[in-house]
């Protein structure tokens, strides 16, 4: 259930990172244009540069949010796997105890159980 959201977020994060790289290249080009341009065009280029910086900040914030969500999902899925593993282990122990009780006498079972508990 959470795996699908996790996978989709990974794909989105990859796209956002690529978008940031492209935006960084565009910002570098704008800075170069600002330093090379005549005064007539500098205002227009500067406005585009500032707009791109604002867009880049929004993309970075979205990327941060998605990374936080990925971390939350990783923790949650890890917790779910741990619960499933414990459930399987408990089922095994119950089956083992039932099988041991059916094979051994009650006194032998209690003796073995006492020895196992003392060794832990």
C-alpha positions in Angstrom: 0.0 0.0 0.0 2.7 2.5 1.0 5.2 1.0 -1.4 3.4 2.4 -4.4 3.4 5.9 -2.9 7.0 5.5 -2.0 7.9 4.4 -5.6 5.9 7.3 -7.1 7.7 9.8 -4.7 11.1 8.5 -5.8 10.2 9.1 -9.4 8.9 12.6 -8.6 12.1 13.4 -6.6 14.2 12.3 -9.5 12.3 14.6 -11.9 12.5 17.5 -9.4 16.3 17.1 -9.1 16.7 17.1 -12.9 14.5 20.2 -13.0 16.8 21.9 -10.4 19.8 21.1 -12.5 18.2 22.7 -15.5 17.2 25.7 -13.5 20.7 26.1 -12.2 22.0 26.1 -15.8 19.4 28.7 -16.8 20.4 30.9 -13.8 24.0 30.6 -14.8 23.1 31.7 -18.4 21.1 34.7 -17.0 24.0 35.8 -14.8 26.3 35.6 -17.8 23.8 37.7 -19.8 23.5 40.2 -17.1 27.2 40.7 -17.0 27.6 40.9 -20.8 24.4 42.8 -21.7 23.9 46.4 -22.4 22.0 48.5 -19.9 19.0 48.6 -22.2 18.2 44.9 -21.7 19.4 44.4 -18.1 16.1 45.2 -16.5 14.2 42.6 -18.5 16.8 40.0 -18.0 17.0 40.7 -14.3 13.2 40.3 -13.9 13.4 36.9 -15.7 16.3 36.0 -13.5 14.4 36.8 -10.3 11.3 35.0 -11.5 13.5 31.9 -12.2 15.1 32.2 -8.7 11.6 32.2 -7.2 10.5 29.2 -9.2 13.7 27.4 -8.2 13.0 28.1 -4.5 9.5 26.6 -4.9 10.9 23.5 -6.5 13.5 23.1 -3.7 10.7 23.4 -1.1 8.7 20.8 -2.9 11.8 18.5 -3.1 12.4 18.9 0.6 8.7 18.0 1.4 8.9 14.9 -0.8 12.2 13.9 0.8 10.7 14.2 4.3 7.6 12.1 3.1 10.0 9.5 1.7 11.8 9.2 5.1 8.4 8.9 6.9 7.3 6.1 4.5 10.7 4.3 4.9 10.2 4.3 8.7 6.6 3.2 8.5 7.4 0.4 6.0 10.3 -0.7 8.2 8.0 -0.8 11.2 5.4 -2.8 9.2 8.1 -5.3 8.1 9.2 -5.7 11.8 5.6 -6.3 12.9 5.2 -9.0 10.2 8.5 -10.7 11.1 7.5 -10.7 14.8 4.1 -12.2 13.9 5.7 -15.0 11.9 8.2 -15.7 14.7 5.3 -15.8 17.2 3.4 -18.2 15.0 6.5 -20.4 14.7 7.0 -20.4 18.5 3.4 -21.4 19.1 3.6 -24.2 16.6 6.9 -25.3 18.1 5.5 -25.3 21.7 2.3 -27.2 20.6 4.5 -29.8 18.8 6.8 -30.1 21.8 3.9 -30.6 24.2 2.4 -33.3 22.0 5.7 -35.2 21.9 7.0 -34.7 25.5 5.4 -35.3 28.8 4.4 -32.3 30.8 7.3 -32.7 33.2 9.9 -33.0 30.4 8.4 -30.0 28.7 8.5 -27.9 31.8 12.1 -29.0 32.4 13.2 -28.0 28.9 11.3 -24.7 29.1 13.0 -23.9 32.4 16.5 -24.7 30.9 15.8 -22.5 27.9 14.5 -19.6 30.0 17.5 -19.8 32.3 19.9 -19.7 29.4 18.4 -16.5 28.1 
